[in-house]
Every structure is written in C-alpha cells, then in structure tokens.
Amino acid sequence: MASLYESQGRYSEAEPLYTKALEMRKQLFRSAHSEIASSLNNLAYLYKSQGRYTEAEPLYTKALEMRKQLFGSAHSYIATSLNNLAALYKSQGRYREAEAQQVDLKLRILLFPSHDRSPQLLLVSVSPQS
C-alpha cells in the first residue's frame, strides 16, 4: 500500500506505512536481515523523492552496510544500494561522491560477475545535467 501511495505522490500517507513496516521488521527479525535492509531502502527512497536528502542518506548507508554484512560484496543487493547512494549524491550535486559509488559498483560487476545481478539494474549517470 505504501508503494502505491508513493507512486501517486501521496507521500504523507506512504511514510507512516513504510515506517511501521520497518519497525515491525526490526521487532520480528531483531538483527541484520534482508527485509530490514529493504525497509530502510524503501523509506530512504521516499525521503529522496521528497528532497529530504539528509534523512535519506543514513538509511541508504545503513541498508548498504547491512547488505554487505549479510551477502558479502558480490551480490545484486550491494549493487542496488551503491546505485541508490550514487543517485542520492547526484540529486544533491555531490558528483564526486556519486562517481565514487559508481566506480565501486562497476568494479564489483567486473570482479564478481554473478547470475544474481538484476538485468534491470541501471547505472546512474553522474554527470551534471546541462
């Protein structure tokens, strides 16, 4: 339901649902878990969509760290998290940091080719728009 509200631009209705889902997953799993990382990512994306970058960044970072802990460095979830951080940095005009995330992502793809990578993963263009 939260993602439906978000897709309709009904952010104030989506946020409490994403927040509740995150809290429920934290209570259910009590430690690092992929579902918690997904909830962190969803809430971060909502904040980014609203321009609430300072609230989004720690959630994206925590999701990335949790996914690294759970899956190691060669997994599509890591690629997704790196890409999300790069997109956030680009939105803020932090192009050097966005580029660093993209370099990390590209190296992982080259060093760890894997069948688990999503074919829909698109790299964020980090160049400033003219």
N, CA, C and O atoms as a GROMACS GRO file, in nm:
protein
  520
    1MET      N    1   0.081  -0.118   0.000
    1MET     CA    2   0.000   0.000   0.000
    1MET      C    3   0.087   0.126   0.000
    1MET      O    4   0.055   0.225  -0.066
    2ALA      N    5   0.198   0.121   0.076
    2ALA     CA    6   0.287   0.237   0.084
    2ALA      C    7   0.344   0.271  -0.053
    2ALA      O    8   0.350   0.389  -0.091
    3SER      N    9   0.385   0.170  -0.128
    3SER     CA   10   0.442   0.199  -0.260
    3SER      C   11   0.337   0.253  -0.356
    3SER      O   12   0.369   0.333  -0.443
    4LEU      N   13   0.213   0.211  -0.340
    4LEU     CA   14   0.105   0.267  -0.422
    4LEU      C   15   0.088   0.415  -0.390
    4LEU      O   16   0.081   0.498  -0.481
    5TYR      N   17   0.081   0.448  -0.263
    5TYR     CA   18   0.068   0.588  -0.224
    5TYR      C   19   0.187   0.670  -0.275
    5TYR      O   20   0.171   0.781  -0.326
    6GLU      N   21   0.305   0.613  -0.261
    6GLU     CA   22   0.424   0.684  -0.307
    6GLU      C   23   0.417   0.710  -0.457
    6GLU      O   24   0.448   0.820  -0.503
    7SER      N   25   0.377   0.609  -0.533
    7SER     CA   26   0.370   0.626  -0.679
    7SER      C   27   0.266   0.730  -0.720
    7SER      O   28   0.274   0.787  -0.829
    8GLN      N   29   0.170   0.755  -0.632
    8GLN     CA   30   0.067   0.856  -0.659
    8GLN      C   31   0.105   0.993  -0.602
    8GLN      O   32   0.028   1.088  -0.612
    9GLY      N   33   0.224   1.001  -0.544
    9GLY     CA   34   0.267   1.128  -0.484
    9GLY      C   35   0.203   1.156  -0.350
    9GLY      O   36   0.208   1.268  -0.300
   10ARG      N   37   0.142   1.055  -0.290
   10ARG     CA   38   0.075   1.071  -0.161
   10ARG      C   39   0.174   1.034  -0.049
   10ARG      O   40   0.154   0.939   0.027
   11TYR      N   41   0.281   1.115  -0.041
   11TYR     CA   42   0.392   1.085   0.047
   11TYR      C   43   0.355   1.083   0.194
   11TYR      O   44   0.404   1.000   0.271
   12SER      N   45   0.268   1.174   0.233
   12SER     CA   46   0.232   1.181   0.375
   12SER      C   47   0.153   1.057   0.418
   12SER      O   48   0.152   1.024   0.537
   13GLU      N   49   0.090   0.990   0.326
   13GLU     CA   50   0.020   0.865   0.357
   13GLU      C   51   0.114   0.745   0.349
   13GLU      O   52   0.095   0.646   0.420
   14ALA      N   53   0.213   0.753   0.262
   14ALA     CA   54   0.308   0.643   0.244
   14ALA      C   55   0.406   0.634   0.361
   14ALA      O   56   0.440   0.524   0.406
   15GLU      N   57   0.452   0.748   0.410
   15GLU     CA   58   0.556   0.748   0.512
   15GLU      C   59   0.523   0.668   0.638
   15GLU      O   60   0.605   0.587   0.680
   16PRO      N   61   0.405   0.686   0.699
   16PRO     CA   62   0.378   0.607   0.820
   16PRO      C   63   0.371   0.457   0.792
   16PRO      O   64   0.402   0.376   0.880
   17LEU      N   65   0.330   0.420   0.672
   17LEU     CA   66   0.324   0.278   0.638
   17LEU      C   67   0.465   0.219   0.623
   17LEU      O   68   0.493   0.110   0.671
   18TYR      N   69   0.554   0.294   0.555
   18TYR     CA   70   0.693   0.249   0.544
   18TYR      C   71   0.759   0.242   0.681
   18TYR      O   72   0.833   0.149   0.710
   19THR      N   73   0.732   0.343   0.764
   19THR     CA   74   0.792   0.347   0.898
   19THR      C   75   0.742   0.231   0.982
   19THR      O   76   0.820   0.167   1.053
   20LYS      N   77   0.613   0.202   0.975
   20LYS     CA   78   0.555   0.091   1.051
   20LYS      C   79   0.612  -0.042   1.003
   20LYS      O   80   0.642  -0.130   1.085
   21ALA      N   81   0.626  -0.059   0.872
   21ALA     CA   82   0.684  -0.182   0.818
   21ALA      C   83   0.827  -0.201   0.868
   21ALA      O   84   0.866  -0.312   0.903
   22LEU      N   85   0.904  -0.093   0.871
   22LEU     CA   86   1.041  -0.101   0.920
   22LEU      C   87   1.043  -0.142   1.067
   22LEU      O   88   1.119  -0.231   1.106
   23GLU      N   89   0.961  -0.078   1.148
   23GLU     CA   90   0.956  -0.112   1.291
   23GLU      C   91   0.912  -0.256   1.314
   23GLU      O   92   0.966  -0.326   1.399
   24MET      N   93   0.814  -0.301   1.239
   24MET     CA   94   0.767  -0.439   1.253
   24MET      C   95   0.877  -0.538   1.216
   24MET      O   96   0.896  -0.639   1.284
   25ARG      N   97   0.949  -0.509   1.109
   25ARG     CA   98   1.056  -0.599   1.067
   25ARG      C   99   1.170  -0.600   1.169
   25ARG      O  100   1.230  -0.704   1.194
   26LYS      N  101   1.200  -0.485   1.228
   26LYS     CA  102   1.303  -0.480   1.331
   26LYS      C  103   1.263  -0.565   1.451
   26LYS      O  104   1.347  -0.635   1.509
   27GLN      N  105   1.138  -0.559   1.489
   27GLN     CA  106   1.090  -0.639   1.602
   27GLN      C  107   1.089  -0.788   1.568
   27GLN      O  108   1.124  -0.871   1.651
   28LEU      N  109   1.049  -0.819   1.447
   28LEU     CA  110   1.039  -0.959   1.405
   28LEU      C  111   1.176  -1.025   1.391
   28LEU      O  112   1.196  -1.137   1.438
   29PHE      N  113   1.270  -0.956   1.328
   29PHE     CA  114   1.399  -1.019   1.298
   29PHE      C  115   1.508  -0.986   1.399
   29PHE      O  116   1.603  -1.063   1.412
   30ARG      N  117   1.498  -0.875   1.471
   30ARG     CA  118   1.585  -0.836   1.582
   30ARG      C  119   1.733  -0.818   1.550
   30ARG      O  120   1.808  -0.773   1.637
   31SER      N  121   1.778  -0.852   1.432
   31SER     CA  122   1.918  -0.828   1.393
   31SER      C  123   1.920  -0.805   1.243
   31SER      O  124   1.816  -0.794   1.178
   32ALA      N  125   2.039  -0.797   1.189
   32ALA     CA  126   2.052  -0.772   1.045
   32ALA      C  127   1.974  -0.875   0.964
   32ALA      O  128   1.990  -0.996   0.983
   33HIS      N  129   1.891  -0.826   0.874
   33HIS     CA  130   1.809  -0.914   0.790
   33HIS      C  131   1.780  -0.840   0.660
   33HIS      O  132   1.768  -0.718   0.658
   34SER      N  133   1.768  -0.915   0.553
   34SER     CA  134   1.744  -0.853   0.422
   34SER      C  135   1.612  -0.776   0.418
   34SER      O  136   1.601  -0.678   0.345
   35GLU      N  137   1.513  -0.819   0.492
   35GLU     CA  138   1.384  -0.748   0.495
   35GLU      C  139   1.397  -0.612   0.566
   35GLU      O  140   1.331  -0.516   0.527
   36ILE      N  141   1.481  -0.605   0.666
   36ILE     CA  142   1.506  -0.477   0.733
   36ILE      C  143   1.578  -0.384   0.636
   36ILE      O  144   1.544  -0.266   0.625
   37ALA      N  145   1.679  -0.437   0.567
   37ALA     CA  146   1.752  -0.356   0.469
   37ALA      C  147   1.658  -0.305   0.360
   37ALA      O  148   1.671  -0.191   0.316
   38SER      N  149   1.565  -0.388   0.316
   38SER     CA  150   1.468  -0.345   0.214
   38SER      C  151   1.379  -0.233   0.267
   38SER      O  152   1.350  -0.137   0.195
   39SER      N  153   1.336  -0.245   0.391
   39SER     CA  154   1.253  -0.140   0.450
   39SER      C  155   1.330  -0.009   0.465
   39SER      O  156   1.276   0.099   0.440
   40LEU      N  157   1.456  -0.019   0.505
   40LEU     CA  158   1.540   0.101   0.514
   40LEU      C  159   1.552   0.167   0.377
   40LEU      O  160   1.541   0.289   0.365
   41ASN      N  161   1.574   0.086   0.275
   41ASN     CA  162   1.588   0.136   0.139
   41ASN      C  163   1.458   0.202   0.092
   41ASN      O  164   1.462   0.308   0.030
   42ASN      N  165   1.344   0.140   0.121
   42ASN     CA  166   1.215   0.196   0.078
   42ASN      C  167   1.189   0.332   0.142
   42ASN      O  168   1.145   0.426   0.074
   43LEU      N  169   1.216   0.343   0.270
   43LEU     CA  170   1.194   0.469   0.339
   43LEU      C  171   1.292   0.576   0.288
   43LEU      O  172   1.256   0.692   0.271
   44ALA      N  173   1.416   0.535   0.264
   44ALA     CA  174   1.515   0.628   0.210
   44ALA      C  175   1.472   0.679   0.073
   44ALA      O  176   1.485   0.798   0.044
   45TYR      N  177   1.420   0.591  -0.010
   45TYR     CA  178   1.376   0.631  -0.143
   45TYR      C  179   1.261   0.733  -0.134
   45TYR      O  180   1.257   0.830  -0.210
   46LEU      N  181   1.170   0.710  -0.041
   46LEU     CA  182   1.061   0.804  -0.020
   46LEU      C  183   1.115   0.941   0.018
   46LEU      O  184   1.074   1.043  -0.036
   47TYR      N  185   1.209   0.943   0.113
   47TYR     CA  186   1.269   1.069   0.154
   47TYR      C  187   1.341   1.137   0.039
   47TYR      O  188   1.329   1.258   0.020
   48LYS      N  189   1.416   1.060  -0.039
   48LYS     CA  190   1.486   1.117  -0.155
   48LYS      C  191   1.386   1.177  -0.253
   48LYS      O  192   1.410   1.285  -0.307
   49SER      N  193   1.276   1.109  -0.275
   49SER     CA  194   1.172   1.158  -0.367
   49SER      C  195   1.116   1.291  -0.323
   49SER      O  196   1.069   1.370  -0.406
   50GLN      N  197   1.120   1.317  -0.194
   50GLN     CA  198   1.067   1.441  -0.138
   50GLN      C  199   1.177   1.547  -0.121
   50GLN      O  200   1.149   1.658  -0.075
   51GLY      N  201   1.298   1.514  -0.157
   51GLY     CA  202   1.408   1.608  -0.138
   51GLY      C  203   1.460   1.612   0.004
   51GLY      O  204   1.532   1.704   0.042
   52ARG      N  205   1.426   1.513   0.084
   52ARG     CA  206   1.469   1.506   0.224
   52ARG      C  207   1.599   1.424   0.231
   52ARG      O  208   1.604   1.316   0.290
   53TYR      N  209   1.702   1.480   0.170
   53TYR     CA  210   1.826   1.407   0.149
   53TYR      C  211   1.899   1.372   0.277
   53TYR      O  212   1.956   1.264   0.288
   54THR      N  213   1.897   1.463   0.375
   54THR     CA  214   1.968   1.435   0.500
   54THR      C  215   1.904   1.322   0.578
   54THR      O  216   1.970   1.256   0.659
   55GLU      N  217   1.777   1.298   0.556
   55GLU     CA  218   1.710   1.185   0.620
   55GLU      C  219   1.730   1.057   0.539
   55GLU      O  220   1.735   0.948   0.597
   56ALA      N  221   1.743   1.068   0.409
   56ALA     CA  222   1.759   0.951   0.322
   56ALA      C  223   1.897   0.889   0.334
   56ALA      O  224   1.910   0.766   0.338
   57GLU      N  225   2.000   0.973   0.339
   57GLU     CA  226   2.137   0.921   0.333
   57GLU      C  227   2.171   0.818   0.442
   57GLU      O  228   2.224   0.713   0.409
   58PRO      N  229   2.142   0.844   0.570
   58PRO     CA  230   2.179   0.743   0.670
   58PRO      C  231   2.102   0.612   0.652
   58PRO      O  232   2.153   0.505   0.686
   59LEU      N  233   1.981   0.619   0.600
   59LEU     CA  234   1.904   0.497   0.577
   59LEU      C  235   1.964   0.416   0.462
   59LEU      O  236   1.978   0.294   0.471
   60TYR      N  237   2.001   0.485   0.353
   60TYR     CA  238   2.068   0.416   0.242
   60TYR      C  239   2.200   0.354   0.288
   60TYR      O  240   2.232   0.241   0.252
   61THR      N  241   2.275   0.430   0.369
   61THR     CA  242   2.405   0.382   0.417
   61THR      C  243   2.387   0.260   0.507
   61THR      O  244   2.462   0.163   0.496
   62LYS      N  245   2.288   0.266   0.595
   62LYS     CA  246   2.264   0.153   0.685
   62LYS      C  247   2.219   0.030   0.606
   62LYS      O  248   2.260  -0.082   0.637
   63ALA      N  249   2.135   0.049   0.505
   63ALA     CA  250   2.092  -0.064   0.421
   63ALA      C  251   2.212  -0.125   0.350
   63ALA      O  252   2.224  -0.248   0.342
   64LEU      N  253   2.302  -0.041   0.298
   64LEU     CA  254   2.422  -0.092   0.231
   64LEU      C  255   2.508  -0.172   0.327
   64LEU      O  256   2.549  -0.284   0.294
   65GLU      N  257   2.535  -0.118   0.444
   65GLU     CA  258   2.619  -0.188   0.542
   65GLU      C  259   2.555  -0.321   0.585
   65GLU      O  260   2.624  -0.422   0.598
   66MET      N  261   2.425  -0.320   0.606
   66MET     CA  262   2.356  -0.442   0.646
   66MET      C  263   2.364  -0.547   0.535
   66MET      O  264   2.386  -0.665   0.562
   67ARG      N  265   2.346  -0.504   0.412
   67ARG     CA  266   2.353  -0.596   0.299
   67ARG      C  267   2.494  -0.652   0.281
   67ARG      O  268   2.510  -0.769   0.249
   68LYS      N  269   2.595  -0.569   0.302
   68LYS     CA  270   2.733  -0.619   0.295
   68LYS      C  271   2.755  -0.726   0.401
   68LYS      O  272   2.818  -0.828   0.375
   69GLN      N  273   2.703  -0.702   0.521
   69GLN     CA  274   2.717  -0.797   0.631
   69GLN      C  275   2.647  -0.929   0.597
   69GLN      O  276   2.699  -1.036   0.627
   70LEU      N  277   2.531  -0.920   0.535
   70LEU     CA  278   2.451  -1.039   0.505
   70LEU      C  279   2.498  -1.116   0.382
   70LEU      O  280   2.499  -1.239   0.381
   71PHE      N  281   2.538  -1.043   0.279
   71PHE     CA  282   2.561  -1.106   0.150
   71PHE      C  283   2.705  -1.100   0.100
   71PHE      O  284   2.736  -1.159  -0.004
   72GLY      N  285   2.793  -1.031   0.170
   72GLY     CA  286   2.927  -1.011   0.117
   72GLY      C  287   2.925  -0.901   0.013
   72GLY      O  288   2.827  -0.828   0.000
   73SER      N  289   3.033  -0.889  -0.062
   73SER     CA  290   3.044  -0.776  -0.153
   73SER      C  291   2.999  -0.806  -0.295
   73SER      O  292   2.992  -0.714  -0.377
   74ALA      N  293   2.969  -0.930  -0.326
   74ALA     CA  294   2.935  -0.967  -0.465
   74ALA      C  295   2.790  -1.012  -0.476
   74ALA      O  296   2.762  -1.130  -0.496
   75HIS      N  297   2.699  -0.918  -0.462
   75HIS     CA  298   2.557  -0.952  -0.469
   75HIS      C  299   2.481  -0.836  -0.530
   75HIS      O  300   2.521  -0.720  -0.518
   76SER      N  301   2.372  -0.866  -0.596
   76SER     CA  302   2.292  -0.762  -0.660
   76SER      C  303   2.238  -0.660  -0.561
   76SER      O  304   2.219  -0.544  -0.596
   77TYR      N  305   2.211  -0.701  -0.437
   77TYR     CA  306   2.162  -0.605  -0.338
   77TYR      C  307   2.268  -0.499  -0.307
   77TYR      O  308   2.233  -0.383  -0.283
   78ILE      N  309   2.396  -0.538  -0.309
   78ILE     CA  310   2.503  -0.441  -0.287
   78ILE      C  311   2.506  -0.343  -0.404
   78ILE      O  312   2.519  -0.222  -0.384
   79ALA      N  313   2.493  -0.395  -0.525
   79ALA     CA  314   2.490  -0.309  -0.644
   79ALA      C  315   2.374  -0.211  -0.637
   79ALA      O  316   2.391  -0.094  -0.669
   80THR      N  317   2.258  -0.258  -0.596
   80THR     CA  318   2.141  -0.172  -0.584
   80THR      C  319   2.166  -0.061  -0.481
   80THR      O  320   2.135   0.055  -0.506
   81SER      N  321   2.223  -0.098  -0.367
   81SER     CA  322   2.250   0.002  -0.262
   81SER      C  323   2.352   0.105  -0.308
   81SER      O  324   2.336   0.224  -0.281
   82LEU      N  325   2.457   0.061  -0.376
   82LEU     CA  326   2.557   0.155  -0.427
   82LEU      C  327   2.494   0.249  -0.529
   82LEU      O  328   2.522   0.369  -0.529
   83ASN      N  329   2.411   0.195  -0.614
   83ASN     CA  330   2.344   0.276  -0.715
   83ASN      C  331   2.250   0.377  -0.650
   83ASN      O  332   2.242   0.492  -0.694
   84ASN      N  333   2.179   0.336  -0.546
   84ASN     CA  334   2.089   0.426  -0.476
   84ASN      C  335   2.165   0.543  -0.412
   84ASN      O  336   2.121   0.658  -0.419
   85LEU      N  337   2.278   0.512  -0.350
   85LEU     CA  338   2.360   0.619  -0.291
   85LEU      C  339   2.412   0.713  -0.399
   85LEU      O  340   2.414   0.834  -0.379
   86ALA      N  341   2.455   0.658  -0.511
   86ALA     CA  342   2.503   0.742  -0.621
   86ALA      C  343   2.392   0.835  -0.670
   86ALA      O  344   2.417   0.952  -0.696
   87ALA      N  345   2.272   0.783  -0.682
   87ALA     CA  346   2.158   0.865  -0.727
   87ALA      C  347   2.128   0.976  -0.626
   87ALA      O  348   2.098   1.089  -0.664
   88LEU      N  349   2.137   0.944  -0.498
   88LEU     CA  350   2.115   1.045  -0.394
   88LEU      C  351   2.220   1.155  -0.403
   88LEU      O  352   2.187   1.273  -0.401
   89TYR      N  353   2.345   1.114  -0.413
   89TYR     CA  354   2.453   1.212  -0.423
   89TYR      C  355   2.437   1.299  -0.547
   89TYR      O  356   2.461   1.419  -0.542
   90LYS      N  357   2.398   1.238  -0.657
   90LYS     CA  358   2.376   1.315  -0.780
   90LYS      C  359   2.264   1.418  -0.759
   90LYS      O  360   2.276   1.533  -0.802
   91SER      N  361   2.157   1.377  -0.693
   91SER     CA  362   2.046   1.469  -0.666
   91SER      C  363   2.090   1.590  -0.585
   91SER      O  364   2.032   1.698  -0.597
   92GLN      N  365   2.192   1.572  -0.505
   92GLN     CA  366   2.243   1.679  -0.420
   92GLN      C  367   2.356   1.757  -0.487
   92GLN      O  368   2.408   1.853  -0.430
   93GLY      N  369   2.393   1.717  -0.607
   93GLY     CA  370   2.505   1.782  -0.673
   93GLY      C  371   2.640   1.737  -0.620
   93GLY      O  372   2.741   1.804  -0.643
   94ARG      N  373   2.644   1.627  -0.550
   94ARG     CA  374   2.768   1.573  -0.493
   94ARG      C  375   2.827   1.474  -0.594
   94ARG      O  376   2.831   1.353  -0.569
   95TYR      N  377   2.872   1.525  -0.706
   95TYR     CA  378   2.910   1.441  -0.819
   95TYR      C  379   3.033   1.355  -0.792
   95TYR      O  380   3.040   1.242  -0.840
   96ARG      N  381   3.128   1.405  -0.718
   96ARG     CA  382   3.248   1.324  -0.687
   96ARG      C  383   3.211   1.201  -0.605
   96ARG      O  384   3.260   1.091  -0.630
   97GLU      N  385   3.124   1.220  -0.508
   97GLU     CA  386   3.081   1.107  -0.426
   97GLU      C  387   2.995   1.010  -0.507
   97GLU      O  388   3.005   0.888  -0.490
   98ALA      N  389   2.912   1.064  -0.593
   98ALA     CA  390   2.830   0.979  -0.680
   98ALA      C  391   2.920   0.896  -0.771
   98ALA      O  392   2.897   0.777  -0.790
   99GLU      N  393   3.020   0.960  -0.826
   99GLU     CA  394   3.112   0.890  -0.915
   99GLU      C  395   3.188   0.781  -0.840
   99GLU      O  396   3.210   0.673  -0.895
  100ALA      N  397   3.228   0.808  -0.718
  100ALA     CA  398   3.299   0.708  -0.638
  100ALA      C  399   3.212   0.584  -0.616
  100ALA      O  400   3.262   0.472  -0.622
  101GLN      N  401   3.085   0.605  -0.589
  101GLN     CA  402   2.994   0.492  -0.572
  101GLN      C  403   2.981   0.413  -0.702
  101GLN      O  404   2.977   0.290  -0.701
  102GLN      N  405   2.975   0.484  -0.814
  102GLN     CA  406   2.963   0.419  -0.943
  102GLN      C  407   3.088   0.340  -0.978
  102GLN      O  408   3.079   0.230  -1.034
  103VAL      N  409   3.206   0.394  -0.945
  103VAL     CA  410   3.330   0.321  -0.970
  103VAL      C  411   3.331   0.193  -0.888
  103VAL      O  412   3.367   0.087  -0.938
  104ASP      N  413   3.292   0.203  -0.761
  104ASP     CA  414   3.284   0.085  -0.675
  104ASP      C  415   3.189  -0.018  -0.735
  104ASP      O  416   3.221  -0.137  -0.740
  105LEU      N  417   3.074   0.028  -0.780
  105LEU     CA  418   2.976  -0.062  -0.840
  105LEU      C  419   3.030  -0.127  -0.966
  105LEU      O  420   3.017  -0.248  -0.983
  106LYS      N  421   3.090  -0.050  -1.054
  106LYS     CA  422   3.144  -0.105  -1.179
  106LYS      C  423   3.253  -0.207  -1.151
  106LYS      O  424   3.259  -0.311  -1.218
  107LEU      N  425   3.341  -0.180  -1.054
  107LEU     CA  426   3.445  -0.276  -1.019
  107LEU      C  427   3.386  -0.406  -0.967
  107LEU      O  428   3.434  -0.514  -1.001
  108ARG      N  429   3.282  -0.396  -0.885
  108ARG     CA  430   3.218  -0.517  -0.833
  108ARG      C  431   3.158  -0.599  -0.946
  108ARG      O  432   3.167  -0.722  -0.946
  109ILE      N  433   3.097  -0.532  -1.041
  109ILE     CA  434   3.037  -0.603  -1.154
  109ILE      C  435   3.146  -0.674  -1.234
  109ILE      O  436   3.127  -0.788  -1.277
  110LEU      N  437   3.259  -0.607  -1.255
  110LEU     CA  438   3.369  -0.668  -1.331
  110LEU      C  439   3.436  -0.782  -1.254
  110LEU      O  440   3.467  -0.886  -1.312
  111LEU      N  441   3.459  -0.762  -1.126
  111LEU     CA  442   3.530  -0.861  -1.046
  111LEU      C  443   3.443  -0.978  -1.003
  111LEU      O  444   3.493  -1.089  -0.986
  112PHE      N  445   3.316  -0.954  -0.986
  112PHE     CA  446   3.227  -1.057  -0.935
  112PHE      C  447   3.107  -1.076  -1.026
  112PHE      O  448   2.994  -1.055  -0.983
  113PRO      N  449   3.129  -1.116  -1.153
  113PRO     CA  450   3.012  -1.140  -1.238
  113PRO      C  451   2.928  -1.250  -1.173
  113PRO      O  452   2.982  -1.350  -1.126
  114SER      N  453   2.800  -1.230  -1.171
  114SER     CA  454   2.714  -1.322  -1.098
  114SER      C  455   2.580  -1.335  -1.164
  114SER      O  456   2.531  -1.242  -1.229
  115HIS      N  457   2.520  -1.451  -1.148
  115HIS     CA  458   2.387  -1.475  -1.203
  115HIS      C  459   2.278  -1.405  -1.123
  115HIS      O  460   2.165  -1.394  -1.170
  116ASP      N  461   2.310  -1.358  -1.001
  116ASP     CA  462   2.206  -1.296  -0.918
  116ASP      C  463   2.186  -1.148  -0.946
  116ASP      O  464   2.096  -1.087  -0.888
  117ARG      N  465   2.266  -1.089  -1.035
  117ARG     CA  466   2.250  -0.948  -1.065
  117ARG      C  467   2.125  -0.926  -1.148
  117ARG      O  468   2.101  -0.998  -1.245
  118SER      N  469   2.049  -0.829  -1.112
  118SER     CA  470   1.926  -0.799  -1.184
  118SER      C  471   1.957  -0.735  -1.318
  118SER      O  472   2.035  -0.641  -1.324
  119PRO      N  473   1.896  -0.785  -1.426
  119PRO     CA  474   1.922  -0.723  -1.556
  119PRO      C  475   1.863  -0.582  -1.565
  119PRO      O  476   1.900  -0.507  -1.656
  120GLN      N  477   1.774  -0.545  -1.474
  120GLN     CA  478   1.715  -0.412  -1.478
  120GLN      C  479   1.800  -0.306  -1.409
  120GLN      O  480   1.767  -0.188  -1.414
  121LEU      N  481   1.911  -0.347  -1.345
  121LEU     CA  482   1.994  -0.251  -1.273
  121LEU      C  483   2.054  -0.153  -1.374
  121LEU      O  484   2.126  -0.193  -1.466
  122LEU      N  485   2.026  -0.028  -1.355
  122LEU     CA  486   2.078   0.076  -1.443
  122LEU      C  487   2.172   0.164  -1.365
  122LEU      O  488   2.141   0.206  -1.254
  123LEU      N  489   2.287   0.192  -1.422
  123LEU     CA  490   2.381   0.281  -1.357
  123LEU      C  491   2.333   0.425  -1.370
  123LEU      O  492   2.284   0.465  -1.475
  124VAL      N  493   2.347   0.499  -1.264
  124VAL     CA  494   2.308   0.640  -1.264
  124VAL      C  495   2.415   0.718  -1.340
  124VAL      O  496   2.534   0.699  -1.318
  125SER      N  497   2.373   0.804  -1.428
  125SER     CA  498   2.466   0.895  -1.493
  125SER      C  499   2.500   1.004  -1.392
  125SER      O  500   2.411   1.073  -1.343
  126VAL      N  501   2.629   1.018  -1.360
  126VAL     CA  502   2.666   1.111  -1.254
  126VAL      C  503   2.709   1.247  -1.306
  126VAL      O  504   2.743   1.335  -1.227
  127SER      N  505   2.710   1.267  -1.434
  127SER     CA  506   2.748   1.397  -1.489
  127SER      C  507   2.641   1.500  -1.461
  127SER      O  508   2.522   1.468  -1.464
  128PRO      N  509   2.681   1.623  -1.432
  128PRO     CA  510   2.581   1.729  -1.413
  128PRO      C  511   2.504   1.751  -1.543
  128PRO      O  512   2.561   1.746  -1.652
  129GLN      N  513   2.376   1.774  -1.530
  129GLN     CA  514   2.292   1.800  -1.647
  129GLN      C  515   2.316   1.941  -1.696
  129GLN      O  516   2.326   2.034  -1.616
  130SER      N  517   2.324   1.958  -1.827
  130SER     CA  518   2.344   2.091  -1.885
  130SER      C  519   2.213   2.161  -1.904
  130SER      O  520   2.209   2.274  -1.952
   0.00000   0.00000   0.00000
